[in-house]
Amino acid sequence: MQDETHLTKKNSSWLVIIIAIYIIRSFSWFSAELWYDEVLTLTRFVLNPNDPSLLNVFRDYPIANNHILSTAIYWCWTRIVGLPDESLLRLPSICLGIGTIVLIVRHWRHFLGDKLAVIGGIIFAISPVFTAYAYQIRGYSLTFFLATLAVSGALELSRDGKAKRAQAMLFFSSLLLPLVIPTNAMLALPLATLIVADARSRQLSWRQSLLSSLPCLAGFALGAGYYLTIFDQLKRVLAEPDGWNSCWLVIGNLVLALIAHAIVLPLAFFKHPKAGDCGARRMAPLAWTGLAVLCTVGLMLLLSRSGHAPFPRVFLVLLPLVSVLILLAIKENKHQDIIPFTTLAVVILLNGLLWERLADNYTRLQLKKNQVPDNLLQQYYRGQDELRAIARQNDHDMESWFVVTDAYDIMTFRFYWVTRGLPAGQTAGDNELPEDFWNKINHDNLKLRVVAKSPQKAAEIFQKAGFGSKDQLLDKLVRIPGIGKPIRAVYAIE
């Protein structure tokens, strides 16, 4: 009890500490080079040279990369600040990430208690899942914030006298979530289940319980309904051959990500021996909501086309709800009253750092083998600055280069190449050119240079250019000195 009272008085101080943890942990990512999808968002939708109007952001949906509401925020932001350094450019997402943590620590404490609210804030601040997406120039940070706001509204409904504010929070967050990413509408079923199940646990009638979920469901329906106005474009996007090959791989990645995000997960499933009675009535809404989450994930996987399971990041909208279910279950099982706060905090911090170190080291090994892992725990682009550094070199007569990279690196390299003032036409991805292309294009006096993660990949690109067989080219490769980093380098043929 003394521990809880101390935390109540120090809640604001803990919030500052947690935000500091989040910023320190993610700072190197804030200032890292923009990656493929961020560049695509900026160049194709935010700074669209063909139609730079704000209206076009809402009407142009040729690919799923347009996270419409987030793109609109960045449209406004770039009109204010232009194209500054990466950390300032990403500031809206960074602020939304901080806003998510503020909601957890300051608002969820009314339902979790100060101790578990602070623990929740620490979980998100150190999470290798949340922090990996909350800074990007994409819609994930806005998704986290709105999903947390929606969960806050659902929790608020359980308190007397706050129904109007709670319903407003639920309606507006539910309305906006699908406007960021259409699949965010999957939160509707588990969120409505939480609202209805909680109302039933408070002895409300079925009619009253169902009515209490209407603002939430109406918001999601209206938000998702917007895509009916661009339905032809949406159909083409849904037909794209993207996704993972196996649903089981997606499930495995989701399970690993949940463990990495919340190591305290096991505490949600069993009562502490010293806790005494645990109210089954209070646990029932959590169990029903958890079941609704599992059904939602299962339905999304079942509806996916064979061999094209959803990317794991599609399910990020569920992270705040799953997190609060875990924390509420821990509260009901009385673990927070028995396990010292310091022990919980240290275990969570060490867990987040350990998973991050393991994932980062494994990613570097895969990059050196020319693999590009991109899942909830590994992002091949995170924290990178190699392509930016290469494109910004001021020597080696780069104005006379024609540079080819692999398909994953070309968007980033071309962005920094062009912002340096060099022609976009002197860059290409290996997926953009035909076989023997060097003998088919008018390259005048340009010199072919290849940016690759390995000599083998560089030789493969030179082979495609028409310079000979890959095995022979490996002996002829020359790495340009003084340029490139440990993984990526610039290669020429001697």
Secondary structure, DSSP 8 states (H G I E B T S, - for coil): -HHHHHHHHTHHHHHHHHHHHHHHHHHHHHTS---HHHHHIIIIIIS-SS---HHHHHH--SSTT--HHHHHHHHHHHHHH-S--HHHHTHHHHHHHHHHHHIIIIITHHHH-HHHHHHHHHHHHH-TTHHHHTTSSSSHHHHHHHHHHHHHHHHHTTSTT-HHHHHHHHHHHHHHHHHH-GGGGGGHHHHHHHHHHHHHHTT--HHHHHHHTHHHHHHHHHHHHGGGGGHHHHHHHHTS--SBS-HHHHHHHHHHHHHHH-TTGGGGTS--TTS----HHHHHHHHHHHHHHHHHHHHHHHHS-TT-B--GGGGGGGHHHHHHHHHHHHHHTTHHHHS-HHHHHHHHHHHHHHHHHHHHHHHHHHHHTT---BSSS-BTTTT--HHHHHHT---TTGGGEEEEE-TTTHHHHHHHHHHTT--GGGEEETTSS-TTGGGTS--TT-EEEEEESSHHHHHHHHHHHTS--HHHHHHHEEEEEEEE-SS-EEEEE-
